[in-house]
Amino acid sequence: MIRIMRAWKNSIGRGFAIISVLAVMGAGLVVMQTGNAVTPAPNTTPGARRHIMLPSRTDSLPFSDGVLVGDTLYLAGRIGIDPQTGKPPEDVEKEIRLLLDGMKATLKEAEMTMDDLVSVQVFCPDLSLYEKFNEIYRTYFSKNFPARAFIGSGPLLRGGRFEAQGIAVRR
């Protein structure tokens, strides 16, 4: 029995030794292959970015209304501000339209439309306004709607009831 145990122990030991040698050799092959691989030249032309600032903006806040990278436009979060008062209007429908018109204007500066939106996030501290928002939101699209989240939030800047941001991809 002792001889069988020793033979078994020796065969396991040799097996581990063989596996260890193969693992080291395999790692060497990977290193050699990696070392001989041709690395593509780095892209010397960085992604062209165009920062969009709406001409109607009168503030000097540190953000762009949108950033266009290739055919993808990233729209900054925006609230529906009345340009006369600098505050959201009392009428919730007017606030929604101001917000969506602002998104539409940013898209237009990038030569896009609301139908180019692929994703939208809407933040709202009062989720009871969900249906009212949808009622107006749907009128801004001609066919298909972008993916969207309507997220309950804490208070928004300047007392806004909605803030939206989005991503559009030129068709």
N, C-alpha and C positions, 0 to 999 in steps of 0.2 A: 504494500500500500504506500509506503514511504517513497519507493522508487517511482511509482505512478505520480505521486504528488510532485516530486522533484522534476520529472519529465514534463509534467503539465506546466509547472512554474517556469521552467526554462523555455518552453515553447511560447508561453505568454510573453515572457521577457524579450524573446527574439522578435515576436510579433510587434511589440511596442517599439522595439529598436528599428525594425523595418519601416513601420508607420512614421516614426520620427524622421528617419532619413528621407523617406518619400516626401514628407511635409516640407522639410528644408529644401529639398530639390525643387519642389513645386513653387515654393516662395522665390527661389532663385530664378526660375523660369519666368515668373510673373515680373520680377524686377528687371530681368534681361529684356523681356518683351516691352515693358513700359519704357525702359531706358532707350530702346531702339525705335520706339514709336515716333512718328512724325507729328509734332505738335502744330496745329494750325496757327497761322499768324494771327495775332490779336486783331480784332476789328478796330482799325484806326479811325473809322468814322463813327463817332458816338451817335446814339439815337437822336435824331433831330427833335428838339422839343420846342414847342411854341406855347408861350404863356399868354393866355387870353385875359385881358382886362377890359370889361365892358366900358364903352365910352361914357355911359350914363353914371358910372360910379364916381362919387365925390369924396369918398373916404380915402384914407391912406393906410388902411389895415394891411398887415403883412401876409397877404395870400392872393393867389390868382383866382379868377372866376373859373378857370379851367386850364388844364395843361394837356396839350395835344402831343402825343408821342406816336409817330407813324400814323396809323389809321384809328388809333384809340384815343378818345377824349375822356379825361378824368374831370368830372364836375365837382367843384367845391360845394360844401354844405351851404345852403342858402335859406333864408327865411323870407317871408312875404312882407317886405317893408314898403310903406307908402313913401315915395320919394319927397313928398311935400313936408311930412311930419317927422320922418326918420323912425317911425314906429309902425307896428302892425295896425291895420285898420280895425275898427270895431266890428265891421261886417266880416264874418268868417269866410264867406264865399269870395269876397274881394281879396282877402289875404291869400287864399289858395291860388287864385288867378295870378296875383302878383308873384308868388313863388314859382308857379309853373311858367309864367311868361319870362321870368328871369332865367330859368333853365333853357327855355326855348331860344332866348337871345344869345346865350352862351353857345349853344349848339350852332346857331346861325353864323356866329363869328368863325366857327370851324367848318363852315359849309356843310352842316349836318342838320337833321330834323329830329323831332321827338321820336320818330320811328327808328332812328339809329340807336336809341338807348337799349342797352342789353340788361342793365341792372340798376335798380333804384332802391334807396333806403330812405324811408320817411320816419322821422322821429316826432312823437306827439305826446305831450303830457296828459292829454285827455282822450282816452281811447273811445269815448262815446262819439267822437267826431269822425270815426272811421268811415261810416257810410256817406257822410257829407263830402269827405275828401274824395272818395271813389266816384261819386256822382259827377264831380267836375273833372277829375283826373282822366276818366275814360274819354272825355271829349277832346283831349289833346293828342289822340292817336288815331291813325286812319285804319289800321287793321289789327296787328298783333301787339300785345303788351309786353314790356320787358319783365324780367324776373323782378320781384319786389318784396321788400319787407316793410311792414308798418309796425314800428317799435315804440312801445310805451317808454316815455322818458321822464326825467325830472324837468324842472323849469328850463326854458330855452332863452337864448339871448333876447334882450329887448322886449320880453314878454310875448314872443312869438308862440303861436299854437302849433306850428309845423316847421320842421327843417328837413330839407331833402338834399341828397347828394346822389350822384349817379356815374355810370360808366357807359360810354357810347362807342360803337365801332362802326366806322364808315362802311356802307354797303358797296 
